[in-house]
Amino acid sequence: MRFLVSGGIGVIFGFITLYSLTEYVGLWYILSAAITFVLSDVLGFILKKIWVFEDKNIKVIQKQIFLYIILSITYLITNTGLLYVLVEYLQIQYIISQIILTSILSFPSYFISRYIFIAQKAQ
């Protein structure tokens, strides 16, 4: 349940940021998505470590950050690449495309995050 709530907070933050950077600041939607992804990931790491998985162990934080960065880079490349394809080739509006991608990428994200914070916490 906490994963869903923290994810919901991240999604709301992400969509507001994506829309604001694209529509009000005037950034290209891909650049807006990349910036949003990085900001959301920082928020996500903090929420998942401390609140979702209740991991207060700072001894393993360097390894967790490293693994989380690898996960984030992988998702950033996947998300922005697929976002471009959905918008430019399939002509789906960028916000709708991001909703689709967020829905798809959330499932594996839970299991990988769980590994990062629970398996590493035990060490």
C-alpha positions, 0 to 999 in steps of 0.5 A: 500500500505504501508503494502505491501511495508513494508512487501516486505522489511521484506520479502527481509530482511528475505529471505536474512537472512534465506539463509545467516544463513543457507548456509553461517553460517551453521545453521540448517534451523529451527534455521535460520528461528527462528532467522530470524523471530525475527529479521524481527519482530523487523523491522516489528514492527517499520515499521508498528507502525511508517510508515504503520499505522502512529502511533506516540503515545508512551502512548500505546506502551507497550500494542502494544509491548505486543500484537505484542509479542503474535502475534509474538510467535504465528506466530513463533510457526506456521511458524517453525512447518509448515516449519519443516513439509513441509521440512522434510515430504513433501520434499519441499526445505526450501526456497520454503517452507518459501515462501509458509508460508510467503504468507499464514501468511501475510493475517491474519498478516495484520488484526491483525497488523491493530488491534494492531496499529489502535485500540490501537492508539485510546485509 
